[in-house]
Amino acid sequence: MKPRPLLFIIALFTFGAAAARAQTHSLLPHPAPPPQASSFSAATAQRFARLALACVHKEYPNKIMHSMNSDADVAPPRKLTPAFYGCYDWHSSVHGHWLLVRLARTFPNAPFTPAARAALQQSLTQANIAGEVAYLKEKGRSSFERPYGLAWLLQLGAELREWEAADATKGVKTKYDALPHELSANLRPLEQAAIVRLKTWLPKLSHPVRIGEHDQTAFALGLMIDYARNTGNRDFLNLLLLKARDFYAADKNCPLAYEPSGEDFLSPCLAEADVMRRLLTPNDFAGWLQQFLPQIPADGSDAWLRPEKSPDPSDPKLGHIDGLNLSRAWMLEGIASGLPKTDPRLGALAKAAAAHRTAGLAAVTGEHYEGGHWLGSFAVYLVTRRGISNLQRQGRLFKEKELVYLP
């Protein structure tokens, strides 16, 4: 019997004017509610917020990835990238600001929220963002923060747009909050510059980068796909889905036993599965996952994937392992969310996710700046189910796309 082809969710064809209108509407940004505050405590949120507030305007120590064309390019971080100069490096500053937006939306009346709003307003000015755009477009910087930092930048943009949209739908008795609109509008030119950069690069990327650090392709694709869906950017979404399909659809038997490398904060195998569940219907994803990660047991065991422990959290590279536990946890939860509700592997995925969640959150202490400047963002991404809740809010999006058959 001829096997049924996998169905990939790619908006490439139009089936009549009515379908096109419905599709266009479905891809527009939705006024999404913030994550449920009840899923984690305000005290825990305050601990994470303090980590970001302590670093978003802390200029030193600083590790810059800076390409210089002349003596004129010698300048301190605050002059080079005036919005995102803190938190040790550019990408950590970006997702530190994302953390503040996420928590300010979730806990609008928390004690830390006024400070978070003030920090965001200080950073995301029109002038600062214009400086960021100018820096990004300068000669010799085509690979700057590509793809990791740029993907987090798009997450920041999506979070601000959702905050703005949610505020715009409040009742007439609720006081209008102008800050989300102001910040979102200010950031928009940098978002657009990042998208142009990524749309130029992705078609030329011949193979995915399969490492456990910043250059990994799969994790960035997941963030970017969520952004493109949430903002209704059809052209960008099509490109992302096509590249994910081309890179990963035929993969089998991922060598999970070889993970982790000593400085990983992302799992190459789990990140790939986590992006593929964004492309496939639950049944097709279940079949693909069986071929890709046959190691996942059906007996509910958690022995197949155990948490790791950093040998030295004060080391900026060895401390990455603490973040690996957090990202594994959210990827395991994401993988489970993409499977049918009766899939026998759900128990093993849930147990492994819980173990990694516990180990990862326990390491978010702020004791060492080497981890404190970024682990809070990973923790918030996990506990607020950022990459999962977006799909659930929009009905998984499968019914809203045409389907393309993979030969």
C-alpha positions as CSV (number, residue, x, y, z in Angstrom):
1,M,0.0,0.0,0.0
2,K,1.3,3.4,-0.9
3,P,2.2,5.4,2.2
4,R,0.1,8.5,2.9
5,P,2.2,11.6,2.3
6,L,2.9,14.0,5.1
7,L,0.9,17.2,5.1
8,F,2.8,20.4,5.5
9,I,1.1,23.5,6.4
10,I,2.3,26.1,3.9
11,A,0.2,29.0,2.6
12,L,1.2,28.9,-1.1
13,F,-2.0,28.5,-3.1
14,T,-5.3,30.3,-3.1
15,F,-8.6,28.4,-3.4
16,G,-11.0,31.2,-4.3
17,A,-11.7,34.7,-3.0
18,A,-13.7,33.6,0.0
19,A,-10.9,31.3,1.2
20,A,-8.4,34.0,0.6
21,R,-10.3,36.5,2.7
22,A,-10.7,34.0,5.5
23,Q,-7.0,33.2,5.4
24,T,-6.0,36.8,5.5
25,H,-8.2,37.4,8.5
26,S,-6.8,34.4,10.3
27,L,-3.2,35.5,9.8
28,L,-3.8,38.9,11.3
29,P,-2.4,39.5,14.8
30,H,-4.9,38.4,17.5
31,P,-5.5,40.3,20.7
32,A,-4.0,37.5,22.7
33,P,-4.4,37.4,26.5
34,P,-1.3,37.3,28.6
35,P,-0.3,34.0,30.2
36,Q,-2.2,33.0,33.2
37,A,-0.6,34.4,36.3
38,S,-1.9,31.5,38.3
39,S,0.5,29.2,36.6
40,F,3.4,30.6,38.6
41,S,3.6,32.9,41.6
42,A,4.1,36.7,41.6
43,A,7.0,36.1,44.0
44,T,8.7,33.9,41.4
45,A,8.0,36.4,38.7
46,Q,9.5,39.1,40.8
47,R,12.7,37.0,41.2
48,F,13.0,36.7,37.4
49,A,12.2,40.3,36.8
50,R,14.9,41.4,39.2
51,L,17.5,39.5,37.2
52,A,16.5,41.4,34.1
53,L,16.2,44.8,35.8
54,A,19.7,44.3,37.3
55,C,21.2,43.9,33.8
56,V,19.4,45.6,31.0
57,H,21.2,48.9,31.7
58,K,24.4,47.3,33.2
59,E,27.0,48.0,30.6
60,Y,29.9,46.1,32.0
61,P,31.1,43.4,32.0
62,N,30.3,43.2,28.3
63,K,31.1,40.8,25.5
64,I,30.5,42.5,22.1
65,M,30.6,40.8,18.7
66,H,31.7,43.9,16.9
67,S,33.0,44.3,13.3
68,M,35.0,47.4,12.8
69,N,35.6,49.2,9.6
70,S,37.7,52.1,10.9
71,D,38.9,53.9,14.1
72,A,35.5,55.6,14.1
73,D,33.9,52.3,15.1
74,V,35.7,52.1,18.4
75,A,33.1,53.0,21.0
76,P,31.6,51.7,24.2
77,P,28.6,49.4,24.0
78,R,26.1,52.1,24.9
79,K,27.2,54.1,21.8
80,L,27.3,51.1,19.4
81,T,23.9,49.6,20.3
82,P,22.1,52.2,22.4
83,A,19.0,50.1,23.2
84,F,20.6,46.7,23.9
85,Y,23.9,47.3,25.5
86,G,23.4,45.6,28.9
87,C,23.1,42.0,30.1
88,Y,26.7,41.1,29.0
89,D,25.8,40.7,25.3
90,W,23.3,41.9,22.7
91,H,21.1,38.9,22.5
92,S,20.8,38.6,26.3
93,S,19.8,42.3,26.5
94,V,17.1,41.7,23.9
95,H,15.6,38.7,25.6
96,G,16.0,40.5,29.0
97,H,13.7,43.2,27.6
98,W,11.4,40.5,26.3
99,L,11.2,39.1,29.8
100,L,10.2,42.5,31.2
101,V,7.4,42.8,28.6
102,R,6.1,39.3,29.3
103,L,6.0,39.7,33.0
104,A,4.6,43.3,32.9
105,R,1.7,41.9,30.8
106,T,1.2,39.0,33.1
107,F,1.4,40.9,36.4
108,P,0.3,44.5,35.6
109,N,-0.1,45.3,39.3
110,A,3.0,43.6,40.7
111,P,5.6,45.6,42.7
112,F,8.2,45.2,40.0
113,T,6.0,46.3,37.1
114,P,6.6,50.1,37.4
115,A,10.3,49.5,37.3
116,A,9.9,47.2,34.3
117,R,7.9,49.7,32.4
118,A,10.4,52.4,33.2
119,A,13.3,50.3,32.0
120,L,11.5,49.5,28.7
121,Q,10.6,53.1,28.2
122,Q,14.2,54.1,28.8
123,S,15.6,51.6,26.3
124,L,13.1,51.4,23.5
125,T,13.0,55.1,22.3
126,Q,12.9,56.1,18.7
127,A,16.4,57.5,18.9
128,N,17.8,54.3,20.4
129,I,16.1,52.1,17.9
130,A,17.3,54.3,15.0
131,G,20.8,53.8,16.4
132,E,20.3,50.0,16.5
133,V,19.1,50.0,12.9
134,A,22.1,52.0,11.7
135,Y,24.4,49.6,13.5
136,L,22.8,46.6,12.0
137,K,23.0,48.0,8.4
138,E,26.6,49.0,8.6
139,K,29.0,47.3,6.2
140,G,30.5,44.0,7.5
141,R,27.7,43.2,9.9
142,S,25.6,40.9,7.8
143,S,26.0,38.0,10.2
144,F,25.5,40.1,13.4
145,E,23.5,38.1,15.9
146,R,22.2,35.8,13.2
147,P,20.0,33.9,13.8
148,Y,19.8,33.7,17.6
149,G,19.7,37.3,18.6
150,L,17.5,38.4,15.6
151,A,15.0,35.6,16.5
152,W,14.8,36.9,20.0
153,L,14.3,40.4,18.7
154,L,11.3,39.2,16.7
155,Q,9.9,37.6,19.9
156,L,10.2,40.9,21.6
157,G,8.3,42.5,18.7
158,A,5.6,39.9,18.9
159,E,5.2,40.3,22.6
160,L,4.8,44.1,22.3
161,R,2.3,43.7,19.5
162,E,0.2,41.3,21.6
163,W,0.4,43.6,24.6
164,E,-0.8,46.5,22.4
165,A,-3.6,44.5,20.8
166,A,-4.8,43.2,24.1
167,D,-4.9,46.7,25.6
168,A,-6.8,48.0,22.6
169,T,-9.6,45.5,23.2
170,K,-10.2,46.5,26.9
171,G,-13.5,47.9,27.9
172,V,-14.3,51.6,27.9
173,K,-14.1,51.6,31.7
174,T,-10.5,50.6,31.6
175,K,-7.9,53.3,31.3
176,Y,-6.0,53.1,28.0
177,D,-2.3,52.3,28.3
178,A,-0.3,54.1,25.6
179,L,3.0,52.5,26.5
180,P,2.6,49.2,24.5
181,H,1.7,51.1,21.4
182,E,4.6,53.5,21.8
183,L,7.2,50.8,22.4
184,S,5.9,48.6,19.6
185,A,5.9,51.4,17.1
186,N,9.4,52.4,18.2
187,L,10.8,48.9,17.7
188,R,9.1,48.3,14.3
189,P,12.0,49.7,12.1
190,L,14.5,47.3,13.8
191,E,12.0,44.4,13.4
192,Q,11.8,45.1,9.7
193,A,15.6,45.4,9.3
194,A,16.0,42.0,11.0
195,I,13.4,40.4,8.7
196,V,15.1,41.8,5.6
197,R,18.4,40.4,6.9
198,L,16.9,37.0,7.6
199,K,15.0,36.8,4.3
200,T,18.3,37.5,2.5
201,W,20.2,34.9,4.5
202,L,17.8,31.9,4.7
203,P,17.5,31.1,1.0
204,K,21.3,30.9,0.8
205,L,21.6,28.6,3.9
206,S,22.3,25.2,2.3
207,H,22.3,23.1,5.4
208,P,21.0,23.6,9.0
209,V,23.4,24.3,11.7
210,R,23.0,21.5,14.2
211,I,24.9,22.6,17.3
212,G,23.7,23.3,20.9
213,E,24.6,27.0,21.0
214,H,23.6,30.3,19.4
215,D,24.1,29.4,15.8
216,Q,21.6,26.5,15.9
217,T,19.1,26.8,13.1
218,A,16.1,24.8,14.6
219,F,15.5,26.9,17.7
220,A,15.7,30.2,15.8
221,L,13.3,28.9,13.2
222,G,10.8,28.0,15.9
223,L,10.9,31.5,17.4
224,M,10.6,33.1,13.9
225,I,7.7,30.9,12.8
226,D,5.8,31.9,15.9
227,Y,6.5,35.5,15.2
228,A,5.5,35.3,11.5
229,R,2.2,33.6,12.5
230,N,1.4,36.0,15.2
231,T,2.0,39.1,13.1
232,G,0.5,37.8,9.9
233,N,3.7,38.0,7.9
234,R,2.7,35.5,5.2
235,D,5.8,35.8,2.9
236,F,8.2,35.4,5.9
237,L,6.1,32.4,7.2
238,N,6.2,30.7,3.8
239,L,10.0,31.0,3.7
240,L,10.4,29.6,7.2
241,L,8.1,26.7,6.7
242,L,9.8,25.7,3.4
243,K,13.2,25.9,5.0
244,A,12.2,23.8,8.0
245,R,10.6,21.2,5.7
246,D,13.7,21.1,3.4
247,F,16.1,20.8,6.4
248,Y,14.3,18.3,8.6
249,A,11.5,16.4,7.0
250,A,13.6,13.4,6.0
251,D,15.6,13.2,9.2
252,K,15.7,9.9,11.1
253,N,17.3,8.4,14.2
254,C,18.7,11.6,15.8
255,P,21.7,10.7,18.0
256,L,20.3,11.9,21.3
257,A,22.8,9.7,23.1
258,Y,25.6,12.0,21.9
259,E,24.0,15.0,23.7
260,P,24.9,17.2,25.3
261,S,28.2,18.7,24.3
262,G,30.0,20.4,27.2
263,E,28.8,23.9,26.4
264,D,25.3,23.3,25.1
265,F,22.2,25.3,26.2
266,L,20.0,23.9,23.4
267,S,19.4,20.3,22.4
268,P,19.9,19.8,18.6
269,C,17.5,16.8,18.6
270,L,14.7,18.2,20.7
271,A,14.9,21.6,19.0
272,E,14.4,20.0,15.7
273,A,11.4,18.1,16.9
274,D,10.0,21.2,18.5
275,V,10.1,23.1,15.3
276,M,8.6,20.2,13.3
277,R,5.5,20.1,15.5
278,R,4.9,23.6,14.3
279,L,4.6,22.3,10.7
280,L,2.7,19.0,11.0
281,T,-0.7,17.9,12.0
282,P,-0.7,15.8,15.2
283,N,-1.0,12.5,13.4
284,D,1.7,13.3,10.9
285,F,3.9,14.6,13.6
286,A,3.5,11.4,15.6
287,G,4.7,9.4,12.6
288,W,7.6,11.7,11.9
289,L,8.7,11.7,15.6
290,Q,8.7,7.9,15.7
291,Q,11.3,7.9,12.9
292,F,13.3,10.8,14.3
293,L,13.4,10.0,18.0
294,P,12.6,6.3,18.4
295,Q,14.3,6.5,21.8
296,I,11.2,8.0,23.4
297,P,9.6,5.1,25.3
298,A,5.9,4.2,25.4
299,D,6.0,2.9,29.0
300,G,6.1,6.2,30.8
301,S,9.8,5.9,31.8
302,D,11.9,8.9,32.4
303,A,15.3,7.1,32.2
304,W,15.7,7.9,28.5
305,L,16.6,11.5,29.2
306,R,17.9,12.8,32.5
307,P,18.7,16.4,33.5
308,E,22.3,17.6,33.4
309,K,24.3,19.6,36.0
310,S,26.7,22.4,35.3
311,P,30.2,21.6,36.7
312,D,30.8,25.3,37.2
313,P,27.9,27.8,37.1
314,S,30.4,30.7,37.4
315,D,32.0,29.8,34.0
316,P,30.2,31.6,31.1
317,K,30.4,28.5,28.9
318,L,30.2,25.6,31.3
319,G,27.2,27.3,32.9
320,H,25.3,26.8,29.7
321,I,24.2,23.4,30.9
322,D,21.8,25.1,33.4
323,G,20.1,26.7,30.5
324,L,20.0,23.4,28.7
325,N,17.7,21.9,31.4
326,L,15.3,24.8,30.9
327,S,15.2,24.7,27.1
328,R,14.9,20.9,27.1
329,A,11.9,21.2,29.5
330,W,10.0,23.6,27.2
331,M,10.9,21.6,24.1
332,L,9.7,18.4,25.7
333,E,6.5,20.1,26.6
334,G,6.2,21.5,23.1
335,I,6.8,18.1,21.5
336,A,4.0,16.7,23.7
337,S,1.6,19.5,22.7
338,G,2.1,18.5,19.0
339,L,1.1,14.9,19.5
340,P,-2.4,13.3,19.5
341,K,-3.9,13.2,23.0
342,T,-3.8,9.4,23.1
343,D,-0.1,9.1,22.1
344,P,1.6,6.5,24.3
345,R,4.8,8.6,24.5
346,L,3.1,11.4,26.4
347,G,3.9,10.0,29.8
348,A,7.6,9.7,29.1
349,L,7.7,13.2,27.7
350,A,5.9,14.6,30.7
351,K,8.1,13.0,33.2
352,A,11.3,14.1,31.4
353,A,10.0,17.6,31.1
354,A,9.1,17.8,34.8
355,A,12.5,16.6,35.9
356,H,14.3,19.1,33.6
357,R,12.0,21.9,34.7
358,T,12.8,21.3,38.4
359,A,16.5,21.1,37.8
360,G,16.5,24.1,35.5
361,L,14.5,26.4,37.7
362,A,16.6,25.5,40.7
363,A,19.7,26.9,39.0
364,V,18.1,30.3,38.3
365,T,19.6,32.0,41.4
366,G,21.4,35.1,40.1
367,E,24.4,34.1,42.3
368,H,26.7,34.4,39.3
369,Y,26.3,37.1,36.6
370,E,27.5,34.6,34.0
371,G,24.1,32.8,34.4
372,G,22.0,35.5,36.0
373,H,22.1,37.7,32.9
374,W,20.2,35.2,30.7
375,L,18.7,32.3,32.7
376,G,15.8,34.3,33.8
377,S,14.6,34.7,30.2
378,F,14.8,31.0,29.7
379,A,12.8,30.4,32.9
380,V,10.1,32.8,31.9
381,Y,9.8,31.3,28.4
382,L,9.3,27.9,30.1
383,V,6.9,28.8,32.9
384,T,4.7,30.9,30.7
385,R,4.6,28.3,27.9
386,R,5.3,31.0,25.3
387,G,5.9,28.8,22.3
388,I,3.0,26.5,23.1
389,S,0.2,28.9,24.1
390,N,0.4,30.9,20.9
391,L,-0.6,27.8,18.8
392,Q,-3.3,26.8,21.2
393,R,-4.8,30.3,21.2
394,Q,-5.1,30.2,17.4
395,G,-6.6,26.8,17.1
396,R,-3.3,25.3,16.1
397,L,-3.6,27.1,12.7
398,F,-3.9,23.9,10.7
399,K,-7.4,24.5,9.6
400,E,-6.4,28.0,8.4
401,K,-3.8,26.9,5.8
402,E,-3.7,25.2,2.5
403,L,-1.9,21.9,2.6
404,V,1.0,21.0,0.4
405,Y,1.9,17.3,-0.2
406,L,5.5,16.3,0.3
407,P,6.4,13.7,-2.4
